[in-house]
Amino acid sequence: MADDSSSTPVNPGQPRARGAGGRRRKRPSTRRRAMHYTIWTLAAVLVLGGAGLGYLYYRLNGNLTSVDINAALGSDRPKNVDNGSMDILVLGSDSRAGKNAKYGKDEGTSRSDTAMIVHVYQGRQKASVVSIPRDTMVKRPSCVKDGKETPAARLAMFNSAYEVGGPACAVKTVESLTHIRMDHYLEVDFSGFKQLINDLGGVDITTTAPIHDKQSHLDLEPGPHNLDGEQSLGLVRTRHGVGDGSDLGRIKLQQAFVKALLDQIKQVNLFGNPKKLYDLADTSTKALTTDSELGSVNKLKGFAQSVKGIGSGDMKMTTLPVMYDPDDPARVLPMERKSALMWQALRADRPIPASATKGSAGEATSAGKVVK
């Protein structure tokens, strides 16, 4: 790894001290490109639906897939603190099986092409979202999948953690990187995301520059657009149509789209349209893989109610501070001192300081300004 000022690794900090902000929890509790907004859509659906979805809960429960992260990782994890905050790892993985086959060849493995840490602050009115570039070179801990152990790697691409060890290894790698315990895990897939946008009636965006990318099947001129599911997927996947063609530019585009989606949800009268409400809930639950503590519609509804006050203006979106790897410009390395500032702030449930991202390659791209 590398730093902007030193190549000496910096400890991200000691375990968080308990705060006075209220109890966090009693016990520890996709598939591509920044699709964490699916859970926010589901949150809106479940909250707006309220008791009206009660008789359908048993049907929606059968859609969900869950993973017992706590059992897989055991006690070798960061301390479970009590400061009123909540941390969620949201992944989009790039499996090409089933309905996702049209987006490329399935070579028998999946990688987490999108990873975001959502830190919900005490009071559940604001959140910070930190994107981790998939090509970030990190120290990957040893992981076990299907009874087979993969040894730790001193330096490996971040998205390989999901490939070798599934969700539990992805969580373990993030916790090793941040020293922050993840309270929940959420994963979203390709086809579910597309259908979700279609069920919603599309998402309104305005582009300030043309976006033309044959690989993501996207062809947009400057101006207002209502994007359907296929176009939305193309937008959050494109990397050659904006900026310098890097994953960092794509992340910024995704973050801009998230805010547009959240604003769109507020404009849709879901409560007055039971069919649309059910279609969205049905699609969302089919698209999600969760940790076992969110593995039912009732649990998801409780989670949704806890974050329903967070709108697009209440979310601070940023990217892990990184620099291009001098040995391989297609990879990035964490700027360790700046990363330490970021993780220390979140552990203490404080806003991320501007100094933590200043000078980062991820903040230098202007790709996010292409969408508003």
N, C-alpha and C positions, 0 to 999 in steps of 0.2 A: 504494500500500500504506500501511499505517498501523501505529503502535505504541501501546502503552499509555502510553508516556512521551515518545515523540519520533516525528516524521514523517520524520526523516532516515534514508534507507536505511542499513543496517548490513551490512558485508561479513561473511558467515557465517564467515569465517576463512580462514587460509592452508591449502594442501594438507597433508594429514596426514603426519606424520613416520613413518618406518619404525620399527616396534617390534621387540621381541625375542621375540615370541610365536609364532614359527613361520611358515613360508611360507604366504602366502595363496593364491597361484596363480601359474603360470608366465607367463601372458599374459592380456590382457583377454578376457577370454574372448572364461465370465465372465459370465457376462457381466453381472453386476450385483451391487452392494451387498456388499462385504466378503466375497468368496468365497475368500479366500486359504486358508481351512481345507481346501479341496480338496487342495492339495498336501501338507498334513500328513497327510491321509487316505491319499493315494497313497504317501507316505513309509512309513507304517505297513504298508501292503499289500505294498510291494516288499521291505521289510526282513523282515517276518514270513514272506513267501513264500520268500525266499532262493533257493537253487538249484532249488527245486521249480517255479519259473516258467520255468526255463531253456529248456525245449523249446517254450514258448509265446512267447518273446521276439520271435521274428520276426513273429508275428501281431500282437502289441501294438505293435511298432515302426510298423506301417502305420497305426495310429490317430493317431499324433502329428503335429502341425503345428508347424513351427519357423520362426523369423525370424532372419536374420543381423544382429543389432544392431550388431556391431563393424564390419561392412562398410558399413552404412548411415551410421554416425556418424563413422567415421574416427578421426583422432588428436585432434580438438578435444573432449577430454573431461577430467574430473578425473584426477589422477594415480592410477595403479594402484599401491597401496601394499602393504606386506608386513608386516602386523601380526597375521595369523592370523584376522581377522574376515571376514565375508561379508555383502554387502548385496544384497537381492532386491527388485525391484519387482513387486508382485502386483496385477493389474488384473482388474476385472469390467466388461465393456463392455455397453452396452445395445442391441446390435443386435436387431431384431425379425424377422429373416429366418427362414425355415424353421420349425422347431418352436417358436421363440420368438415367433411371430406373435401368439399368444393373449394376450401381455402388452402389446400395443399396436401401433400402426401403424409400419411400417418406412418412414421417409422418405428412405431411400437413404444414410444416414450412421449412424455409431456414435459414442458418446461413452463415456468411461470413468467410469461412475457410482461405481465403487469403486476406490480406490487406496490401497495400503498398502506402506510400506517395512518390510521385515523385516530387522533387523540381528541377525545371529548372532554372538555374542561369541567371542573366542578360546577354544578348548577345546570349543566346540560343545555347551555344556551349558545355556546361557541365551540368551534373545533379547529384544529390544525390538521392538515392532510399533507403527509410527506411521501412523495414518490421516490421509489428506489429504482434507478435505471437497471434494466435487466442485465446489461453487460458490465455492471460494476464488479470489480475483482475484490473478493472478500475472503476472509478465513472461514471455511466451512467446517462445522463440527462433524464428528462421526454420527451416522444415522442408521436406523434399522428400518427396512421395508420388507414385508412378507418374510420375516425371520432372517433376512440376510443383512449383514452389517456392511456399510460402506465406510472405510476409514476417513478420518478427518483430512482435509486438504489445506495446506498453508495458504494457497491462493487459487481460487476457483471463481468462475462466473456465478453471480448471485442466483441466476435462474436455474442453475444446475441442481440446487438444493431440492427443488420440487421433483426434478427428474429422478434423482437417486433415492429420495426418501419420502416423497409425497408431502401432504400437508404438514405432518408433524415435523419433518426436517426443515421445511420452509419456516415454520414458527421458531424452531430451535435456532436456525441461522439468524433470524431477525433478532431474537432475544440475545444471542451472543454478540451481535453487532451493536445493539442499543443499550443493553442491560436494563431493558424495560420489559416487564411481563405482559404478554398479550392476553387480554381478557377473553377475546373472541376471535374466531376465524371465519371468513366468508369467501367463497369462490363462486365465480360466475362463468357461464359458457357462452359460446358464439351464438348459436341458434336461438337460445333463450333471450339474449339481449336484443336481437333483431325483432323477434316477435313482440317483446315488451314495448319497443318503440312504436311498432305498428298498432298495438292495442291502445297505446296512448294517443294515437292520431298524429304521430310525427312530432318533431322538435323544431321550433323556429330558431334560426340563427341568421346572422348577417356576416358575410365574408367581405373583407376589405381588400382582398387580392385574389386572383384566380388560383384555383387548386386543381391541378390535372395530374392524376397518378393512375397509370394503367394497372399497376400491381394491386392497388386497393379498389379499382373500378370506380374511381371518383372523378367527376368532371363538373366543377362548379365555377361559375363566373362571379365577379364581385357583385354583391347585392344581397337582398333578403332571400331566404330559402326556407321551405318546410321540408325537412329531411325525413324520409321513411326509414325503416329499419336497416335496409341494405346500404343506403347512403350514410346513415349514422355510423354503421360499422366501418364503412370505408373511411369516414372522417377520423375516427379514433385509431385506425390502423395506419393511416398514411404517414410515410416518413419522407418519401421522395417528392411529394407535391408541395412541401413547404420548407422554409429555412434551408439548412445545409444538408438535409437528408439524414440527419442523425436521430437516434432514439430520444435525445434530449429535446429536440424540436417537437417530436411527436407527443411527448409528455405534456408540454405546454399547451398543445392543441387540445389534448384530452381534458386538461384542467379547465380550459375555457368552455368546452362542451358540457362538462359537469354542471357548471353554473347555469348554462342555458336550459339544461334539462330540469334542474330544480325549479327554476322560474316557470317553466312550462307546466309542471305538475300543479303549481298553485293556481293556474288559470283553468284547470279542468275540473268540472263539477262532478267528481266521482260519486259523491253521496247521492246525487240526483240521477245517477245512471247505473243501476245495479248490475246490468250486464257488463258494462265496461269495467266496473269495479271487480266483478268476479273474474273476468278475463285477465285483468292485470295481476290479480292475486294468484290465479292459476299459473300463469306464465312465470311470474316471479319465483314462486316456490319450486317449480320444475327446474328453473335455471340455477338454483342455489345449492351449494354444499356448505354446511355450517359445522361449527364445533357442536359437540353433543349438548352443551348447555343452551343452545339456540335451536335445538333439533325438533321443535314442534311449533305449530302456528301460534299457540298461546304464548310460548316463550318469545317468539319473534314479535308478537303484538306488544308484549311488555317492553321489549327492547325498543320497538318503534315509538311507543309512547314516551320513552325516556329521552329520545332525540328529536321529537317532533317540532320543537321550538327552533331548531337550527335551519336557517335558510341559506341561500347562496351568499348573501352578504355577511353571514356569520362564520364563513369557512375561509380560513387562511391557507392557501395552497402554495406549496413550495416543493423543492426537490432536494434530495440529499446533496450536500456540497461535494462536488467532484471536480477532478481535473483529468484531462486526457492522458492516457498511459503513454509515456515517451517511448516505450518499447513496442506498443501496438496501439495506434490511434483509433482503432475500432473498439477499444475498451476504455473504461474510465476507472479511476482510483479515488476512493474517498479522501477528502481533505481532512485529515484526522483532527486537527485542532478545531476547525470549524464544525465538524460533525460532533465533536465532544460538547461544544456549546449548545448545539441543537438538542442533543439527547439530555443534557443536564437540565435544560429549560423544561422539556416535557416531563422528565421525572419529577420535577418540582411543581408541575402543573402551572407553568408560567408561559407566556407568549414566547415564540422563537425570536431572538434578537436579530436585527438586521445584519449585524456583524457576522452572524453564522453563515449567511449565504452570499455576502458580498465577495465578488471575485470568482464565484463558482461558474464553471462552464455551463451548468444547467440554467443559471439565471441570465446568461449572456445572450441566449437565443431570443429572437423576436417572433418566433412562430406563433406564440399564443395570441399575438395582436391581430392575427389573420381572421380570427373569429370573435364576434362580440354579440 
